[in-house]
Amino acid sequence: MYSSKSPTINLHGETRDTAPFLVNTFINDNYKMGIEYIGIIHGYSSTILKNKVQEILKLNKQVDSFKVDVFNPGLTIVKLKKL
């Protein structure tokens, strides 16, 4: 289960062009370490970055599922597949 101690990447200040590299690298690193839940902070003021993150997650084969946090819509919680 995701907690405040789970690995998280903050994409504030990043663009649609830099997000894929950062997110995929973050996912790959945590997948290799066997971590099950990670967080991606994309913010909630603009949906551009959130939509890009969800597009990336749909294409990544290491991602089992993802959802926007109910209490913080600027955070997407990602469950990674097991090794």
C-alpha positions as CSV (number, residue, x, y, z in Angstrom):
1,M,0.0,0.0,0.0
2,Y,1.2,3.5,-0.8
3,S,2.3,5.6,2.2
4,S,4.1,8.8,2.9
5,K,7.4,6.8,3.0
6,S,6.9,5.4,-0.5
7,P,9.3,6.7,-3.2
8,T,7.8,9.8,-5.0
9,I,8.9,11.9,-7.9
10,N,7.9,15.6,-8.1
11,L,7.3,16.8,-11.7
12,H,6.6,20.4,-10.8
13,G,8.4,22.6,-13.3
14,E,8.8,19.9,-15.8
15,T,7.3,19.8,-19.3
16,R,5.4,17.3,-21.4
17,D,8.7,16.7,-23.2
18,T,10.8,15.9,-20.2
19,A,8.2,13.9,-18.2
20,P,8.4,10.6,-20.2
21,F,12.1,10.2,-19.6
22,L,11.9,11.1,-15.9
23,V,8.8,9.0,-15.2
24,N,10.0,5.9,-17.1
25,T,13.4,6.1,-15.4
26,F,11.8,6.4,-12.0
27,I,9.5,3.5,-12.7
28,N,12.3,1.3,-14.0
29,D,14.6,2.0,-11.0
30,N,11.9,1.2,-8.5
31,Y,10.7,-1.9,-10.4
32,K,14.3,-3.2,-10.3
33,M,14.4,-2.7,-6.5
34,G,11.2,-4.6,-6.0
35,I,9.1,-1.6,-4.8
36,E,5.4,-2.2,-5.2
37,Y,3.9,1.4,-4.8
38,I,5.3,4.7,-6.0
39,G,3.9,8.2,-6.2
40,I,4.1,10.8,-9.0
41,I,3.4,14.4,-8.1
42,H,2.1,16.2,-11.2
43,G,0.1,19.0,-9.6
44,Y,-3.6,19.7,-10.2
45,S,-3.8,23.2,-11.5
46,S,-3.3,22.2,-15.1
47,T,-4.3,18.8,-16.5
48,I,-1.6,18.8,-19.2
49,L,1.0,17.2,-17.1
50,K,-1.5,14.8,-15.4
51,N,-2.7,13.6,-18.7
52,K,0.8,13.1,-20.0
53,V,1.7,11.1,-16.9
54,Q,-1.4,8.9,-17.3
55,E,-0.5,8.4,-21.0
56,I,3.0,7.3,-20.0
57,L,1.7,4.9,-17.3
58,K,-0.7,3.2,-19.8
59,L,2.2,2.4,-22.1
60,N,4.6,1.2,-19.5
61,K,4.7,-2.6,-19.2
62,Q,6.1,-2.5,-15.6
63,V,2.9,-0.7,-14.3
64,D,0.2,-2.9,-12.9
65,S,-2.3,-0.1,-12.1
66,F,-2.6,3.6,-11.2
67,K,-5.1,6.0,-9.8
68,V,-5.2,9.6,-8.8
69,D,-5.1,10.0,-5.0
70,V,-8.6,10.7,-3.6
71,F,-7.2,13.2,-1.0
72,N,-4.6,14.8,-3.2
73,P,-5.6,15.1,-6.9
74,G,-2.1,16.4,-7.7
75,L,-0.7,12.9,-7.0
76,T,-1.0,9.7,-8.9
77,I,-0.4,6.5,-7.0
78,V,1.2,3.7,-9.1
79,K,1.3,0.0,-8.4
80,L,4.2,-1.8,-10.1
81,K,4.2,-5.4,-11.3
82,K,6.2,-7.9,-9.3
83,L,9.5,-9.2,-10.6
